Amino acid sequence: MAKRRTIKFFAVILTLVLAAVPLLSCIASAEQSYPTPIICVPGVYTANIYAGLGTENERLAFPPTQEAIDECVNGLPQTVFKLAQNADWKGLSDAVSPIICKLFEDFACDADGSPKEGTGIKWSYPSIKKKDGVRSSYTFYYDWRLDLMEIAEDLNDFVNYVCEGMGCDKVIFDVHSMGGSLLSAYISLYGYDKIEKVVLNSTAIFGTSVAGDPFSKKIKFSPVAIARYVDEVISGTDDQSEFIKATVELLAKAGILDYVGSFGDVLIENLMDYVYEDALMETFGTMPSLWALIPASQYDDALDIMVTDETSPVLVERIMNFKTHVTDHAEEIVRGFDQNNIPFIVVVRYNYQLPPVIEKWENNSDGVIDAKYTSFGATCAPLGEKLSDEYLAAANAKYISPDKSVDASTCMFPERTWFVKDLQHSSEKGNRFFNQFYAKFYNSDEQITVDTFEEYPQFLKLNADGEVVPEEMENIPNPTSWLQTIIRFFKAAYAILMKWLAKYAGVN
């Protein structure tokens, strides 16, 4: 009898426990709080492109290896000089074009804009991680050569994956560079329903001259831009870097770079038609994503130049599909955030030189995208200059940068646009600042503006310590004098010489 009562007692307890499990689960779920997750969408060259994926012949297709570059360009300078001397432009094109095609043969798409078989990126969905009270973040990687309208479908699948895993209805988008163009394509297909907030960080939504000028055959060598570009690209402070920068500055001062620029212009003028037809259209011209980076004002010229009767109709359809649904509606898509009550912020990086081989080399930029495009309409002085006194006298001083080079009042959203001077397009410097700044935005119940937080004013700057701080009034430095240039060169040369002598003495 006692045994029967004991069994009955445990049966009752077990029944109560089983009945309580769903209730306890509901209570636990109610107590847990998972902030809206972030989906980061990066831009061009944020994932390596491979050929022979999954095979024993798997290899890096982009960026090209140094070995591949050396193999392709071995002996090229001598060939270029000889053929250019004889003005044999067709012969020069016949020498150069195959090298370009070979160097990028695995990287280029098929004629219709599809990826070549066996090429792509290495990436798989990350696992979903939940932690009470912690905002999780997931990065969407993609093959950035391809049709952004098709990739937008993959992005939608990823959004659904994250939402399902996190048990949420919306996500926050943090998009950078081409990621802004991809988000625009996503919105054109799926709307705004699953978007809670957006960070638009140096985006290419309105294009970039780096794509528009080359596709429109607007190529120009600028000695000034070459000198600036070398100085910015070679960012090291070691003796060798300083020697290279000092040498280029001296060559520019002496006018020797003018001859380099003139020689480059002659090459471009005579080679352009041949190289575009024989090489560029077969490599970069077959990538639908690069067409998506062309500003609307340059699209027609690019189509007239790059699209011929021999161009694949499927590629043309892809190009025009993006133009029709995204490029032509870029402003409408961005203004849609407001119309759908979606808070957003715009971050602009500036004061860097665009590549020195395009006509718009003077445009202020972050080194990749013009500041006027990433800011959605800011008025910017040419790089290294300030706005005219007449302009400044009539402008609203509140929106003028301390260095007098930017007027933010002409942006589409001047109250929601921040400028960071001396920060390059993809630089990770200042990440701590952005993490703190974005966290303020993510956690705010309302749309923040440039006046919301005193520590985050509209105009900021990356300082020498790698910290982003409020920008202060400063004068644009005067051009260096001949004496300063010569002293810099000899100091750098002396440092290199001493290092060489020390090494030589050590060997012997």
FIKOL-327004 format. One record per residue (C-alpha): residue in one letter; residue number from 1; x, y, z. Coordinates in nm, 3 decimals, padded with zeros to 5 digits. Example, Ala and Ser with C-alpha at 12.3 -4.5 7.8 and 13.67 -1.06 7.14 Angstrom:
BEGIN
REC  A  1  01.230  -00.450  00.780;
REC  S  2  01.367  -00.106  00.714;
***
This chain:
BEGIN
REC  M  1  00.000  00.000  00.000;
REC  A  2  00.282  00.242  00.095;
REC  K  3  00.455  00.159  -00.228;
REC  R  4  00.138  00.241  -00.428;
REC  R  5  00.104  00.577  -00.247;
REC  T  6  00.469  00.663  -00.322;
REC  I  7  00.423  00.590  -00.695;
REC  K  8  00.105  00.799  -00.696;
REC  F  9  00.287  01.088  -00.524;
REC  F  10  00.567  01.092  -00.782;
REC  A  11  00.315  01.066  -01.065;
REC  V  12  00.137  01.377  -00.936;
REC  I  13  00.466  01.566  -00.902;
REC  L  14  00.572  01.463  -01.252;
REC  T  15  00.236  01.575  -01.392;
REC  L  16  00.270  01.915  -01.224;
REC  V  17  00.625  01.959  -01.355;
REC  L  18  00.523  01.871  -01.710;
REC  A  19  00.228  02.108  -01.689;
REC  A  20  00.453  02.387  -01.560;
REC  V  21  00.716  02.357  -01.835;
REC  P  22  00.521  02.554  -02.101;
REC  L  23  00.433  02.817  -01.844;
REC  L  24  00.795  02.849  -01.730;
REC  S  25  00.903  02.867  -02.092;
REC  C  26  00.660  03.153  -02.156;
REC  I  27  00.780  03.335  -01.847;
REC  A  28  01.144  03.292  -01.952;
REC  S  29  01.065  03.414  -02.303;
REC  A  30  00.887  03.716  -02.165;
REC  E  31  01.188  03.804  -01.950;
REC  Q  32  01.444  03.764  -02.229;
REC  S  33  01.513  04.067  -02.445;
REC  Y  34  01.691  04.044  -02.777;
REC  P  35  01.747  04.389  -02.934;
REC  T  36  01.686  04.417  -03.305;
REC  P  37  01.983  04.253  -03.483;
REC  I  38  02.214  04.435  -03.723;
REC  I  39  02.288  04.315  -04.074;
REC  C  40  02.609  04.462  -04.214;
REC  V  41  02.632  04.482  -04.592;
REC  P  42  02.987  04.568  -04.709;
REC  G  43  03.100  04.677  -05.053;
REC  V  44  03.349  04.595  -05.329;
REC  Y  45  03.642  04.368  -05.252;
REC  T  46  03.526  04.262  -04.908;
REC  A  47  03.550  03.897  -05.008;
REC  N  48  03.820  03.732  -05.220;
REC  I  49  03.715  03.581  -05.553;
REC  Y  50  03.834  03.225  -05.617;
REC  A  51  03.852  03.007  -05.926;
REC  G  52  03.823  02.629  -05.926;
REC  L  53  03.621  02.640  -05.604;
REC  G  54  03.609  02.307  -05.427;
REC  T  55  03.864  02.142  -05.655;
REC  E  56  04.232  02.061  -05.625;
REC  N  57  04.295  02.351  -05.864;
REC  E  58  04.132  02.609  -05.638;
REC  R  59  04.320  02.940  -05.668;
REC  L  60  04.285  03.309  -05.590;
REC  A  61  04.136  03.498  -05.883;
REC  F  62  04.113  03.841  -05.722;
REC  P  63  04.312  04.018  -05.602;
REC  P  64  04.577  03.889  -05.845;
REC  T  65  04.877  03.734  -05.676;
REC  Q  66  05.215  03.902  -05.714;
REC  E  67  05.331  03.597  -05.905;
REC  A  68  05.048  03.639  -06.158;
REC  I  69  05.122  04.009  -06.195;
REC  D  70  05.494  03.949  -06.246;
REC  E  71  05.423  03.681  -06.504;
REC  C  72  05.190  03.907  -06.702;
REC  V  73  05.388  04.231  -06.698;
REC  N  74  05.737  04.084  -06.738;
REC  G  75  05.905  04.290  -07.009;
REC  L  76  05.599  04.509  -07.063;
REC  P  77  05.762  04.849  -06.986;
REC  Q  78  06.024  04.798  -07.259;
REC  T  79  05.757  04.691  -07.507;
REC  V  80  05.537  04.989  -07.424;
REC  F  81  05.822  05.236  -07.462;
REC  K  82  05.940  05.090  -07.792;
REC  L  83  05.596  05.076  -07.954;
REC  A  84  05.500  05.418  -07.818;
REC  Q  85  05.821  05.563  -07.963;
REC  N  86  05.718  05.434  -08.304;
REC  A  87  05.356  05.543  -08.252;
REC  D  88  05.247  05.186  -08.324;
REC  W  89  04.927  05.216  -08.123;
REC  K  90  04.753  04.910  -08.262;
REC  G  91  05.064  04.705  -08.195;
REC  L  92  05.078  04.843  -07.843;
REC  S  93  04.715  04.751  -07.787;
REC  D  94  04.783  04.403  -07.922;
REC  A  95  05.060  04.375  -07.660;
REC  V  96  04.869  04.524  -07.365;
REC  S  97  04.513  04.392  -07.413;
REC  P  98  04.598  04.020  -07.389;
REC  I  99  04.789  04.090  -07.067;
REC  I  100  04.485  04.260  -06.913;
REC  C  101  04.260  03.975  -07.024;
REC  K  102  04.499  03.710  -06.893;
REC  L  103  04.547  03.882  -06.559;
REC  F  104  04.173  03.898  -06.499;
REC  E  105  04.057  03.591  -06.694;
REC  D  106  03.934  03.407  -06.383;
REC  F  107  03.795  03.725  -06.228;
REC  A  108  03.594  03.850  -06.525;
REC  C  109  03.238  03.731  -06.578;
REC  D  110  03.100  03.552  -06.879;
REC  A  111  02.975  03.772  -07.161;
REC  D  112  02.620  03.770  -07.022;
REC  G  113  02.729  03.889  -06.676;
REC  S  114  02.711  03.548  -06.511;
REC  P  115  03.000  03.417  -06.301;
REC  K  116  03.239  03.187  -06.480;
REC  E  117  03.192  02.827  -06.379;
REC  G  118  03.377  02.742  -06.061;
REC  T  119  03.437  03.105  -05.957;
REC  G  120  03.294  03.278  -05.651;
REC  I  121  03.351  03.354  -05.285;
REC  K  122  03.389  03.137  -04.976;
REC  W  123  03.113  03.212  -04.728;
REC  S  124  02.834  03.038  -04.541;
REC  Y  125  02.558  03.161  -04.313;
REC  P  126  02.681  03.235  -03.960;
REC  S  127  02.514  03.068  -03.665;
REC  I  128  02.252  03.271  -03.481;
REC  K  129  02.367  03.380  -03.138;
REC  K  130  02.126  03.504  -02.876;
REC  K  131  02.231  03.677  -02.559;
REC  D  132  01.985  03.852  -02.333;
REC  G  133  02.008  04.229  -02.375;
REC  V  134  02.290  04.212  -02.633;
REC  R  135  02.241  04.335  -02.989;
REC  S  136  02.376  04.074  -03.230;
REC  S  137  02.535  04.158  -03.564;
REC  Y  138  02.565  03.950  -03.883;
REC  T  139  02.755  04.031  -04.203;
REC  F  140  02.614  03.944  -04.543;
REC  Y  141  02.896  03.863  -04.785;
REC  Y  142  02.833  03.830  -05.157;
REC  D  143  03.005  03.793  -05.492;
REC  W  144  03.038  04.164  -05.562;
REC  R  145  03.099  04.119  -05.937;
REC  L  146  02.746  04.010  -06.012;
REC  D  147  02.398  04.149  -06.073;
REC  L  148  02.288  04.334  -05.759;
REC  M  149  01.921  04.269  -05.839;
REC  E  150  01.988  03.896  -05.819;
REC  I  151  02.205  03.934  -05.508;
REC  A  152  01.919  04.130  -05.348;
REC  E  153  01.716  03.808  -05.357;
REC  D  154  01.995  03.635  -05.161;
REC  L  155  01.999  03.928  -04.918;
REC  N  156  01.626  03.883  -04.865;
REC  D  157  01.682  03.516  -04.783;
REC  F  158  01.949  03.617  -04.533;
REC  V  159  01.720  03.875  -04.371;
REC  N  160  01.454  03.606  -04.331;
REC  Y  161  01.713  03.368  -04.185;
REC  V  162  01.822  03.621  -03.924;
REC  C  163  01.466  03.723  -03.839;
REC  E  164  01.355  03.363  -03.798;
REC  G  165  01.657  03.274  -03.588;
REC  M  166  01.628  03.581  -03.365;
REC  G  167  01.248  03.568  -03.344;
REC  C  168  01.210  03.924  -03.475;
REC  D  169  01.022  04.099  -03.753;
REC  K  170  01.279  04.363  -03.850;
REC  V  171  01.652  04.425  -03.876;
REC  I  172  01.886  04.723  -03.868;
REC  F  173  02.095  04.771  -04.181;
REC  D  174  02.452  04.902  -04.162;
REC  V  175  02.557  04.942  -04.526;
REC  H  176  02.887  05.061  -04.672;
REC  S  177  02.996  05.148  -05.025;
REC  M  178  02.833  04.913  -05.281;
REC  G  179  02.630  04.779  -04.988;
REC  G  180  02.417  05.092  -05.021;
REC  S  181  02.345  05.009  -05.384;
REC  L  182  02.256  04.653  -05.287;
REC  L  183  02.021  04.776  -05.015;
REC  S  184  01.855  05.000  -05.275;
REC  A  185  01.805  04.697  -05.501;
REC  Y  186  01.662  04.503  -05.205;
REC  I  187  01.416  04.785  -05.132;
REC  S  188  01.310  04.806  -05.496;
REC  L  189  01.210  04.438  -05.477;
REC  Y  190  01.089  04.390  -05.120;
REC  G  191  01.011  04.733  -04.979;
REC  Y  192  01.078  04.866  -04.628;
REC  D  193  00.868  04.634  -04.410;
REC  K  194  01.159  04.452  -04.247;
REC  I  195  01.379  04.758  -04.193;
REC  E  196  01.388  04.922  -03.850;
REC  K  197  01.685  05.160  -03.888;
REC  V  198  01.964  05.225  -04.137;
REC  V  199  02.325  05.347  -04.127;
REC  L  200  02.437  05.474  -04.468;
REC  N  201  02.817  05.478  -04.438;
REC  S  202  03.006  05.611  -04.742;
REC  T  203  02.755  05.455  -04.979;
REC  A  204  02.755  05.443  -05.358;
REC  I  205  02.377  05.481  -05.389;
REC  F  206  02.427  05.777  -05.622;
REC  G  207  02.734  05.628  -05.790;
REC  T  208  03.098  05.730  -05.807;
REC  S  209  03.320  05.901  -06.063;
REC  V  210  03.562  05.609  -06.028;
REC  A  211  03.307  05.403  -06.223;
REC  G  212  03.135  05.676  -06.424;
REC  D  213  03.446  05.836  -06.576;
REC  P  214  03.620  05.519  -06.702;
REC  F  215  03.297  05.375  -06.842;
REC  S  216  03.241  05.709  -07.019;
REC  K  217  03.600  05.723  -07.149;
REC  K  218  03.677  06.026  -06.936;
REC  I  219  04.038  05.940  -06.858;
REC  K  220  04.295  06.202  -06.760;
REC  F  221  04.639  06.189  -06.596;
REC  S  222  04.699  06.468  -06.347;
REC  P  223  05.051  06.525  -06.206;
REC  V  224  04.904  06.696  -05.899;
REC  A  225  04.669  06.406  -05.838;
REC  I  226  04.947  06.151  -05.892;
REC  A  227  05.164  06.316  -05.627;
REC  R  228  04.875  06.338  -05.380;
REC  Y  229  04.766  05.982  -05.448;
REC  V  230  05.112  05.838  -05.387;
REC  D  231  05.139  06.036  -05.065;
REC  E  232  04.805  05.901  -04.943;
REC  V  233  04.834  05.542  -05.062;
REC  I  234  05.182  05.496  -04.915;
REC  S  235  05.065  05.555  -04.562;
REC  G  236  05.368  05.413  -04.380;
REC  T  237  05.607  05.628  -04.182;
REC  D  238  05.912  05.407  -04.236;
REC  D  239  06.221  05.537  -04.417;
REC  Q  240  06.137  05.369  -04.748;
REC  S  241  05.783  05.507  -04.757;
REC  E  242  05.906  05.855  -04.671;
REC  F  243  06.172  05.834  -04.944;
REC  I  244  05.914  05.736  -05.208;
REC  K  245  05.680  06.018  -05.107;
REC  A  246  05.961  06.273  -05.092;
REC  T  247  06.084  06.163  -05.437;
REC  V  248  05.740  06.195  -05.594;
REC  E  249  05.694  06.538  -05.437;
REC  L  250  06.030  06.649  -05.579;
REC  L  251  05.942  06.514  -05.924;
REC  A  252  05.612  06.700  -05.913;
REC  K  253  05.783  07.020  -05.802;
REC  A  254  06.040  06.989  -06.080;
REC  G  255  05.769  06.939  -06.340;
REC  I  256  05.888  06.591  -06.431;
REC  L  257  05.548  06.447  -06.342;
REC  D  258  05.401  06.683  -06.601;
REC  Y  259  05.587  06.483  -06.865;
REC  V  260  05.462  06.160  -06.711;
REC  G  261  05.107  06.295  -06.722;
REC  S  262  05.148  06.414  -07.081;
REC  F  263  05.291  06.078  -07.187;
REC  G  264  05.000  05.905  -07.013;
REC  D  265  04.749  06.128  -07.192;
REC  V  266  04.909  06.046  -07.528;
REC  L  267  04.887  05.675  -07.452;
REC  I  268  04.524  05.702  -07.345;
REC  E  269  04.424  05.914  -07.644;
REC  N  270  04.572  05.669  -07.892;
REC  L  271  04.506  05.343  -07.711;
REC  M  272  04.165  05.408  -07.563;
REC  D  273  03.948  05.275  -07.844;
REC  Y  274  04.161  04.966  -07.895;
REC  V  275  04.195  04.874  -07.527;
REC  Y  276  03.831  04.940  -07.444;
REC  E  277  03.718  04.714  -07.726;
REC  D  278  03.983  04.444  -07.687;
REC  A  279  04.015  04.422  -07.309;
REC  L  280  03.813  04.641  -07.075;
REC  M  281  03.470  04.547  -07.205;
REC  E  282  03.564  04.179  -07.182;
REC  T  283  03.681  04.210  -06.822;
REC  F  284  03.533  04.488  -06.610;
REC  G  285  03.258  04.570  -06.859;
REC  T  286  03.100  04.227  -06.809;
REC  M  287  03.045  04.284  -06.435;
REC  P  288  02.687  04.406  -06.377;
REC  S  289  02.775  04.539  -06.030;
REC  L  290  03.023  04.794  -06.171;
REC  W  291  02.751  04.931  -06.394;
REC  A  292  02.544  04.981  -06.079;
REC  L  293  02.809  05.228  -05.955;
REC  I  294  02.776  05.466  -06.250;
REC  P  295  02.612  05.802  -06.162;
REC  A  296  02.280  05.862  -06.337;
REC  S  297  02.425  06.162  -06.522;
REC  Q  298  02.686  05.939  -06.690;
REC  Y  299  02.480  05.631  -06.762;
REC  D  300  02.377  05.722  -07.117;
REC  D  301  02.734  05.804  -07.219;
REC  A  302  02.855  05.476  -07.069;
REC  L  303  02.591  05.280  -07.257;
REC  D  304  02.680  05.451  -07.586;
REC  I  305  03.049  05.375  -07.538;
REC  M  306  03.055  05.034  -07.375;
REC  V  307  02.755  04.861  -07.532;
REC  T  308  02.787  04.751  -07.895;
REC  D  309  02.598  04.521  -08.131;
REC  E  310  02.820  04.240  -08.005;
REC  T  311  02.733  04.292  -07.638;
REC  S  312  02.530  04.008  -07.487;
REC  P  313  02.160  04.102  -07.474;
REC  V  314  02.136  03.927  -07.137;
REC  L  315  02.407  04.155  -06.996;
REC  V  316  02.230  04.459  -07.140;
REC  E  317  01.906  04.342  -06.982;
REC  R  318  02.077  04.310  -06.644;
REC  I  319  02.233  04.653  -06.677;
REC  M  320  01.907  04.820  -06.778;
REC  N  321  01.706  04.636  -06.514;
REC  F  322  01.916  04.790  -06.237;
REC  K  323  01.916  05.132  -06.401;
REC  T  324  01.538  05.131  -06.446;
REC  H  325  01.449  05.007  -06.099;
REC  V  326  01.727  05.153  -05.885;
REC  T  327  01.953  05.417  -06.043;
REC  D  328  01.662  05.613  -06.190;
REC  H  329  01.483  05.602  -05.852;
REC  A  330  01.775  05.648  -05.613;
REC  E  331  01.640  05.967  -05.455;
REC  E  332  01.292  05.820  -05.427;
REC  I  333  01.430  05.508  -05.257;
REC  V  334  01.629  05.709  -05.002;
REC  R  335  01.339  05.944  -04.927;
REC  G  336  01.132  05.632  -04.871;
REC  F  337  01.300  05.589  -04.533;
REC  D  338  01.131  05.905  -04.414;
REC  Q  339  00.798  05.816  -04.569;
REC  N  340  00.806  05.483  -04.388;
REC  N  341  00.918  05.638  -04.055;
REC  I  342  01.253  05.457  -04.063;
REC  P  343  01.529  05.645  -03.873;
REC  F  344  01.857  05.667  -04.064;
REC  I  345  02.190  05.848  -04.059;
REC  V  346  02.436  05.937  -04.336;
REC  V  347  02.813  05.922  -04.274;
REC  V  348  03.056  06.085  -04.518;
REC  R  349  03.434  06.048  -04.531;
REC  Y  350  03.634  06.309  -04.719;
REC  N  351  03.958  06.496  -04.793;
REC  Y  352  04.120  06.223  -05.002;
REC  Q  353  04.236  06.205  -05.361;
REC  L  354  04.041  06.005  -05.618;
REC  P  355  04.253  05.783  -05.847;
REC  P  356  04.461  06.022  -06.062;
REC  V  357  04.348  05.879  -06.396;
REC  I  358  03.996  06.022  -06.426;
REC  E  359  03.872  06.363  -06.539;
REC  K  360  03.706  06.437  -06.206;
REC  W  361  04.028  06.389  -06.008;
REC  E  362  03.970  06.724  -05.832;
REC  N  363  03.650  06.608  -05.663;
REC  N  364  03.678  06.585  -05.287;
REC  S  365  03.633  06.224  -05.185;
REC  D  366  03.720  05.943  -04.945;
REC  G  367  03.958  05.805  -05.206;
REC  V  368  03.690  05.594  -05.377;
REC  I  369  03.359  05.782  -05.385;
REC  D  370  03.303  06.154  -05.434;
REC  A  371  03.184  06.330  -05.118;
REC  K  372  02.902  06.493  -05.312;
REC  Y  373  02.762  06.145  -05.381;
REC  T  374  02.811  05.986  -05.037;
REC  S  375  02.654  06.295  -04.875;
REC  F  376  02.360  06.302  -05.117;
REC  G  377  02.436  06.649  -05.247;
REC  A  378  02.685  06.842  -05.033;
REC  T  379  02.860  07.131  -05.206;
REC  C  380  03.234  07.066  -05.190;
REC  A  381  03.530  07.275  -05.295;
REC  P  382  03.793  07.103  -05.511;
REC  L  383  04.025  06.890  -05.302;
REC  G  384  04.280  07.103  -05.117;
REC  E  385  04.080  07.424  -05.164;
REC  K  386  03.804  07.607  -04.981;
REC  L  387  03.473  07.745  -05.098;
REC  S  388  03.492  08.095  -05.243;
REC  D  389  03.450  08.397  -05.020;
REC  E  390  03.140  08.497  -05.217;
REC  Y  391  02.984  08.156  -05.162;
REC  L  392  03.066  08.154  -04.792;
REC  A  393  02.922  08.503  -04.744;
REC  A  394  02.583  08.386  -04.873;
REC  A  395  02.584  08.044  -04.702;
REC  N  396  02.442  07.936  -04.366;
REC  A  397  02.748  07.920  -04.141;
REC  K  398  02.593  07.639  -03.934;
REC  Y  399  02.648  07.393  -04.220;
REC  I  400  02.995  07.506  -04.329;
REC  S  401  03.286  07.281  -04.229;
REC  P  402  03.554  07.440  -04.011;
REC  D  403  03.804  07.417  -04.299;
REC  K  404  03.553  07.597  -04.526;
REC  S  405  03.559  07.319  -04.788;
REC  V  406  03.211  07.168  -04.739;
REC  D  407  02.859  07.309  -04.726;
REC  A  408  02.623  07.048  -04.581;
REC  S  409  02.310  07.260  -04.629;
REC  T  410  02.269  07.132  -04.986;
REC  C  411  02.253  06.767  -04.876;
REC  M  412  01.920  06.589  -04.906;
REC  F  413  01.923  06.546  -04.527;
REC  P  414  02.157  06.808  -04.378;
REC  E  415  02.036  06.742  -04.023;
REC  R  416  02.120  06.373  -04.048;
REC  T  417  02.452  06.385  -04.231;
REC  W  418  02.789  06.364  -04.055;
REC  F  419  03.127  06.434  -04.217;
REC  V  420  03.456  06.277  -04.104;
REC  K  421  03.764  06.446  -04.247;
REC  D  422  04.085  06.251  -04.324;
REC  L  423  03.918  05.910  -04.304;
REC  Q  424  03.961  05.686  -04.609;
REC  H  425  03.681  05.488  -04.766;
REC  S  426  03.746  05.147  -04.612;
REC  S  427  03.980  05.243  -04.331;
REC  E  428  03.916  05.074  -03.997;
REC  K  429  04.063  05.368  -03.815;
REC  G  430  03.798  05.533  -03.603;
REC  N  431  03.609  05.207  -03.551;
REC  R  432  03.580  05.272  -03.180;
REC  F  433  03.414  05.605  -03.253;
REC  F  434  03.170  05.449  -03.498;
REC  N  435  03.080  05.170  -03.258;
REC  Q  436  02.995  05.424  -02.989;
REC  F  437  02.817  05.659  -03.227;
REC  Y  438  02.611  05.388  -03.389;
REC  A  439  02.518  05.242  -03.051;
REC  K  440  02.371  05.581  -02.958;
REC  F  441  02.170  05.574  -03.278;
REC  Y  442  02.057  05.214  -03.240;
REC  N  443  01.941  05.269  -02.883;
REC  S  444  01.763  05.598  -02.948;
REC  D  445  01.384  05.592  -02.958;
REC  E  446  01.378  05.884  -03.200;
REC  Q  447  01.558  06.003  -03.511;
REC  I  448  01.887  06.160  -03.402;
REC  T  449  02.030  06.470  -03.571;
REC  V  450  02.362  06.651  -03.579;
REC  D  451  02.237  06.852  -03.278;
REC  T  452  02.131  06.554  -03.063;
REC  F  453  02.466  06.473  -02.904;
REC  E  454  02.725  06.738  -02.823;
REC  E  455  03.008  06.486  -02.863;
REC  Y  456  02.893  06.398  -03.218;
REC  P  457  02.869  06.727  -03.410;
REC  Q  458  02.820  06.739  -03.785;
REC  F  459  03.188  06.788  -03.869;
REC  L  460  03.446  06.548  -03.727;
REC  K  461  03.806  06.459  -03.802;
REC  L  462  04.043  06.165  -03.768;
REC  N  463  04.336  06.294  -03.564;
REC  A  464  04.700  06.180  -03.558;
REC  D  465  04.623  05.928  -03.282;
REC  G  466  04.361  05.754  -03.495;
REC  E  467  04.071  05.894  -03.293;
REC  V  468  03.767  06.065  -03.442;
REC  V  469  03.716  06.400  -03.271;
REC  P  470  03.516  06.718  -03.341;
REC  E  471  03.679  06.912  -03.623;
REC  E  472  03.821  07.248  -03.526;
REC  M  473  03.898  07.554  -03.732;
REC  E  474  04.219  07.515  -03.925;
REC  N  475  04.383  07.675  -04.222;
REC  I  476  04.455  07.481  -04.537;
REC  P  477  04.836  07.451  -04.541;
REC  N  478  05.027  07.652  -04.797;
REC  P  479  05.203  07.457  -05.074;
REC  T  480  05.550  07.347  -04.973;
REC  S  481  05.835  07.564  -05.096;
REC  W  482  06.122  07.442  -05.311;
REC  L  483  06.352  07.451  -05.010;
REC  Q  484  06.113  07.244  -04.796;
REC  T  485  06.073  06.989  -05.076;
REC  I  486  06.449  06.955  -05.127;
REC  I  487  06.517  06.926  -04.754;
REC  R  488  06.252  06.656  -04.720;
REC  F  489  06.403  06.461  -05.011;
REC  F  490  06.760  06.475  -04.881;
REC  K  491  06.653  06.381  -04.528;
REC  A  492  06.469  06.076  -04.663;
REC  A  493  06.755  05.985  -04.895;
REC  Y  494  07.007  06.019  -04.609;
REC  A  495  06.801  05.785  -04.388;
REC  I  496  06.787  05.524  -04.665;
REC  L  497  07.162  05.559  -04.732;
REC  M  498  07.252  05.517  -04.363;
REC  K  499  07.034  05.208  -04.338;
REC  W  500  07.197  05.061  -04.649;
REC  L  501  07.548  05.135  -04.519;
REC  A  502  07.469  04.982  -04.182;
REC  K  503  07.340  04.669  -04.351;
REC  Y  504  07.643  04.654  -04.585;
REC  A  505  07.885  04.702  -04.296;
REC  G  506  07.707  04.434  -04.098;
REC  V  507  07.738  04.183  -04.381;
REC  N  508  08.107  04.251  -04.421;
***
